[in-house]
């Protein structure tokens, strides 16, 4: 009787030589190396240099001196800085919900399939985002003028007395209107793109169960795009804390309403370029960056929490 012999075990493949393994390990770094270099140059290096500047103070006698955290202590007691923070906080609390609400309504209307000329409206609403901020601010600024703009022409033509939208009481709302006009289309596109990837089978199943449009929106569409809403909210928060272009451009038209410390970014700019206080300006910028990061992270945690 013949016995079957077990197959011979395959010999293990020899390990590649060390030089070949080293080349493989460096291949990945070769792909991401350019990005890492650019990221370090344009992002990490400016932050590190700003932190370095914030630890020194330029004095009349002796030049630059290391002062540790004295600049941070001064900034935390700076009334001008905190008034600017409170102003953009008020701007954020009012303007961001209005802007995102309008963008969401427009996105839902476009996604409903019941709007005639959907492509035309989508392009039209997005078009203001393509207008440079400088051009948009100047355009609205001249329309706000009571002596030379649209408001003044309406007052003269109809004998009305519309409020001065560039006065101290109204200028923040006027800036909010400009920012809303600029970015509704951008946020609408985020929401609309998220709505387009929802499977249509969910809508069909809901209609079979007798759900109406409001039920579909509240139970299917809004939960499905919650991530997009959170992202748009975070972007809007960061943009609100960075508010600079609109107040800076409107200032020649509203000198009595917009001061050099109107927003934190404007205050930082004025300290550095007008007051030559580069060290203190870097300190304010670092504190503002930390505040923005904390608020944005808190919103992200709250928005992405299950059951929120």
MIKE-182554 format. One record per residue (C-alpha): residue in one letter; x negated, y negated, z negated. Coordinates in Angstrom, 1 decimal. Last residue first. Layout:
<pts>
rest, X, Y, Z
A, X, Y, Z
...
</pts>
This chain:
<pts>
rest, X, Y, Z
X, 28.4, -66.5, -19.2
X, 29.2, -62.8, -19.5
X, 25.7, -61.8, -18.6
X, 23.2, -64.7, -19.1
X, 22.0, -66.1, -15.8
X, 23.5, -69.6, -16.4
X, 22.5, -70.0, -20.0
X, 18.9, -68.8, -19.5
X, 18.5, -71.0, -16.4
X, 20.0, -74.0, -18.1
X, 17.5, -73.6, -21.0
X, 14.7, -73.2, -18.5
X, 15.6, -76.4, -16.7
X, 15.9, -78.4, -20.0
X, 12.6, -77.1, -21.3
X, 10.7, -77.7, -18.0
X, 12.1, -81.2, -17.7
X, 11.1, -82.1, -21.3
X, 7.6, -80.6, -20.7
X, 7.2, -82.6, -17.5
X, 8.3, -85.8, -19.2
X, 5.7, -85.3, -21.9
X, 3.0, -84.7, -19.3
X, 4.0, -87.8, -17.3
X, 4.1, -90.0, -20.4
X, 0.6, -88.9, -21.3
X, -0.7, -89.5, -17.8
X, 0.6, -93.0, -17.9
X, -1.1, -93.5, -21.3
X, -4.4, -92.5, -19.7
X, -3.9, -94.5, -16.5
X, -3.0, -97.8, -18.2
X, -3.9, -100.0, -15.3
X, -0.7, -102.1, -16.0
X, 0.6, -102.4, -12.5
X, -0.5, -99.1, -10.9
X, -0.6, -96.8, -13.9
X, 1.9, -98.2, -16.3
X, 4.3, -99.1, -13.5
X, 4.2, -95.6, -12.0
X, 4.8, -94.0, -15.4
X, 7.7, -96.3, -16.1
X, 9.2, -95.6, -12.6
X, 8.9, -91.9, -13.4
X, 10.5, -92.3, -16.8
X, 13.4, -94.3, -15.3
X, 14.2, -98.0, -15.7
X, 10.9, -98.9, -17.1
X, 9.9, -101.4, -14.4
X, 13.3, -103.1, -14.7
X, 16.4, -102.6, -12.6
X, 19.3, -104.9, -13.3
X, 17.9, -108.4, -13.1
X, 15.8, -107.5, -10.1
X, 18.7, -106.1, -8.1
X, 17.8, -106.4, -4.4
X, 14.0, -106.2, -4.9
X, 14.6, -103.3, -7.4
X, 16.7, -101.2, -4.9
X, 13.6, -99.5, -3.4
X, 12.1, -98.6, -6.8
X, 15.4, -97.6, -8.3
X, 16.1, -95.2, -5.3
X, 12.7, -93.8, -4.9
X, 12.1, -92.9, -8.6
X, 14.4, -90.3, -10.1
X, 12.1, -87.4, -11.2
X, 14.4, -86.4, -14.1
X, 17.3, -86.3, -11.8
X, 15.5, -84.2, -9.2
X, 14.5, -81.6, -11.9
X, 18.1, -81.4, -13.0
X, 19.4, -81.1, -9.4
X, 16.9, -78.3, -8.6
X, 18.1, -76.5, -11.8
X, 21.7, -77.0, -10.9
X, 21.2, -75.7, -7.4
X, 19.5, -72.6, -8.7
X, 22.2, -72.0, -11.2
X, 24.9, -72.3, -8.6
X, 23.1, -69.9, -6.3
X, 22.9, -67.3, -9.0
X, 26.6, -67.8, -9.8
X, 27.4, -67.1, -6.1
X, 29.1, -63.7, -6.7
X, 30.9, -64.9, -9.8
X, 32.4, -67.9, -7.9
X, 33.5, -65.8, -4.9
X, 35.1, -62.8, -6.5
X, 37.3, -63.6, -9.5
X, 37.8, -67.3, -9.3
X, 37.8, -67.7, -5.5
X, 39.9, -64.5, -4.9
X, 42.4, -65.5, -7.6
X, 42.7, -69.0, -6.0
X, 43.2, -67.4, -2.6
X, 46.0, -65.0, -3.8
X, 45.5, -61.5, -5.0
X, 48.2, -58.9, -4.0
X, 46.2, -55.7, -4.4
X, 45.8, -55.5, -0.7
X, 44.5, -59.0, -0.7
X, 41.9, -58.1, -3.2
X, 40.8, -55.1, -1.2
X, 40.4, -57.2, 1.9
X, 38.4, -59.9, 0.1
X, 36.0, -57.3, -1.3
X, 35.7, -55.7, 2.1
X, 34.5, -59.0, 3.4
X, 31.1, -58.4, 1.7
X, 29.7, -61.5, 0.1
X, 26.7, -62.7, 2.3
X, 28.5, -65.8, 3.6
X, 29.2, -67.2, 0.2
X, 25.5, -67.5, -0.7
X, 24.8, -69.4, 2.5
X, 27.7, -71.7, 1.8
X, 26.5, -72.4, -1.7
X, 23.0, -73.3, -0.6
X, 24.3, -75.3, 2.4
X, 26.6, -77.3, 0.2
X, 23.7, -78.1, -2.1
X, 21.8, -79.8, 0.8
X, 25.0, -81.4, 2.1
X, 25.8, -83.0, -1.2
X, 22.2, -84.3, -1.5
X, 22.1, -87.7, 0.2
X, 25.6, -88.9, -0.5
X, 25.2, -87.8, -4.2
X, 21.9, -89.6, -4.5
X, 23.4, -92.8, -3.1
X, 26.5, -92.7, -5.3
X, 24.3, -92.1, -8.4
X, 22.2, -95.1, -7.5
X, 25.4, -97.2, -7.4
X, 26.5, -95.7, -10.7
X, 23.2, -96.8, -12.3
X, 23.6, -100.2, -10.7
X, 27.0, -100.9, -12.1
X, 26.6, -102.6, -15.5
X, 23.2, -104.2, -14.7
X, 24.6, -105.7, -11.5
X, 23.9, -104.2, -8.1
X, 27.5, -103.0, -7.6
X, 28.7, -106.6, -8.0
X, 32.4, -106.0, -8.7
X, 35.0, -106.6, -6.0
X, 36.6, -110.0, -6.1
X, 39.2, -110.0, -3.4
X, 40.0, -112.8, -0.9
X, 40.6, -110.3, 1.8
X, 37.9, -111.3, 4.3
X, 35.5, -112.9, 1.9
X, 35.6, -110.1, -0.7
X, 35.4, -107.5, 2.0
X, 32.4, -109.3, 3.6
X, 30.6, -109.5, 0.2
X, 31.1, -105.8, -0.5
X, 29.8, -105.0, 3.0
X, 26.6, -106.9, 2.6
X, 25.3, -110.5, 2.6
X, 26.4, -112.2, -0.5
X, 28.0, -109.4, -2.6
X, 25.3, -106.9, -1.5
X, 26.3, -103.2, -1.9
X, 26.2, -102.6, 1.8
X, 22.6, -103.9, 1.8
X, 21.6, -101.4, -0.9
X, 23.4, -98.6, 0.8
X, 21.3, -98.9, 3.9
X, 18.1, -99.6, 2.0
X, 18.7, -96.5, -0.1
X, 19.4, -94.3, 2.9
X, 16.4, -95.6, 4.8
X, 14.0, -95.0, 1.9
X, 15.5, -91.6, 1.1
X, 14.9, -90.4, 4.6
X, 18.0, -89.3, 6.5
X, 18.1, -85.5, 7.0
X, 20.1, -85.0, 3.8
X, 22.7, -87.3, 5.3
X, 23.3, -84.8, 8.2
X, 24.5, -81.9, 6.0
X, 28.1, -83.1, 5.8
X, 28.2, -83.7, 9.6
X, 26.5, -80.4, 10.4
X, 29.0, -78.4, 8.4
X, 32.0, -80.5, 9.6
X, 31.1, -79.9, 13.2
X, 30.5, -76.2, 12.7
X, 33.9, -75.8, 10.9
X, 35.9, -77.5, 13.7
X, 39.2, -76.3, 12.3
X, 39.1, -75.3, 8.6
X, 41.1, -72.1, 7.8
X, 38.1, -69.8, 7.7
X, 37.8, -70.1, 3.9
X, 34.0, -70.4, 4.1
X, 34.1, -74.0, 5.2
X, 36.6, -74.9, 2.4
X, 34.6, -73.0, -0.2
X, 31.4, -74.8, 0.8
X, 33.1, -78.2, 0.7
X, 34.5, -77.5, -2.8
X, 31.1, -76.4, -4.0
X, 29.3, -79.4, -2.6
X, 31.9, -81.7, -4.2
X, 31.5, -80.0, -7.6
X, 27.7, -80.0, -7.3
X, 27.6, -83.8, -6.7
X, 30.2, -84.5, -9.5
X, 28.4, -82.2, -12.0
X, 25.0, -83.7, -11.1
X, 26.1, -87.4, -11.3
X, 27.6, -87.5, -14.8
X, 25.3, -85.6, -17.1
X, 22.2, -86.3, -15.0
X, 22.7, -90.0, -14.9
X, 23.3, -90.1, -18.7
X, 20.0, -88.1, -19.1
X, 18.3, -90.4, -16.6
X, 19.2, -93.4, -18.9
X, 18.3, -91.6, -22.1
X, 14.9, -90.8, -20.7
X, 14.4, -94.4, -19.7
X, 15.5, -95.6, -23.2
X, 13.1, -93.0, -24.7
X, 10.1, -94.4, -22.7
X, 10.9, -98.1, -23.5
X, 11.3, -97.2, -27.2
X, 7.7, -95.7, -27.4
X, 7.4, -93.7, -30.7
X, 6.9, -90.4, -28.9
X, 4.5, -92.1, -26.5
X, 2.3, -93.5, -29.3
X, 2.0, -90.0, -30.9
X, 1.1, -88.6, -27.4
X, -1.5, -91.2, -26.9
X, -3.0, -90.5, -30.3
X, -3.3, -86.8, -29.5
X, -7.1, -86.7, -29.1
X, -8.6, -90.2, -28.9
X, -11.6, -89.6, -26.8
X, -13.0, -92.9, -25.7
X, -13.2, -94.5, -22.2
X, -15.0, -97.9, -22.2
X, -16.9, -99.1, -25.2
X, -15.3, -102.4, -25.7
X, -12.2, -103.1, -23.7
X, -10.8, -99.7, -24.4
X, -9.7, -97.0, -22.0
X, -8.0, -94.2, -24.0
X, -8.7, -90.5, -23.7
X, -6.7, -87.3, -24.4
X, -4.1, -88.1, -21.7
X, -6.7, -88.1, -19.0
X, -7.6, -84.5, -19.6
X, -4.0, -83.5, -19.6
X, -3.6, -85.3, -16.3
X, -6.7, -83.6, -14.9
X, -5.4, -80.2, -15.8
X, -2.0, -80.9, -14.2
X, -3.7, -82.3, -11.1
X, -5.9, -79.1, -10.8
X, -3.1, -76.6, -11.3
X, -0.8, -77.9, -8.5
X, -2.7, -79.2, -5.4
X, -6.0, -77.4, -5.8
X, -5.0, -74.3, -7.7
X, -2.1, -73.7, -5.3
X, -4.3, -74.3, -2.3
X, -6.9, -71.8, -3.5
X, -4.4, -69.2, -4.6
X, -2.7, -69.5, -1.2
X, -5.9, -69.0, 0.7
X, -6.9, -66.0, -1.6
X, -3.6, -64.1, -1.2
X, -4.7, -62.1, 1.9
X, -8.4, -61.8, 1.0
X, -7.5, -60.9, -2.5
X, -5.5, -57.9, -1.2
X, -8.5, -56.7, 0.9
X, -10.9, -57.0, -2.1
X, -9.8, -53.7, -3.6
X, -10.1, -51.9, -0.3
X, -13.7, -53.2, 0.3
X, -14.7, -52.0, -3.2
X, -13.2, -48.6, -2.5
X, -15.3, -48.3, 0.7
X, -18.5, -49.3, -1.1
X, -17.8, -46.7, -3.9
X, -17.7, -43.8, -1.4
X, -14.3, -42.3, -0.9
X, -13.5, -39.4, -3.2
X, -13.9, -36.0, -1.5
X, -10.6, -34.3, -0.7
X, -9.8, -31.4, -3.1
X, -10.3, -27.9, -1.6
X, -7.0, -26.3, -0.9
X, -6.4, -23.2, -3.0
X, -6.7, -20.0, -1.2
X, -3.4, -18.3, -0.4
X, -2.6, -15.5, -2.8
X, -3.5, -12.1, -1.4
X, -0.7, -9.8, -0.6
X, -1.3, -6.2, -1.5
X, -1.3, -3.3, 0.9
X, 0.0, 0.0, 0.0
</pts>
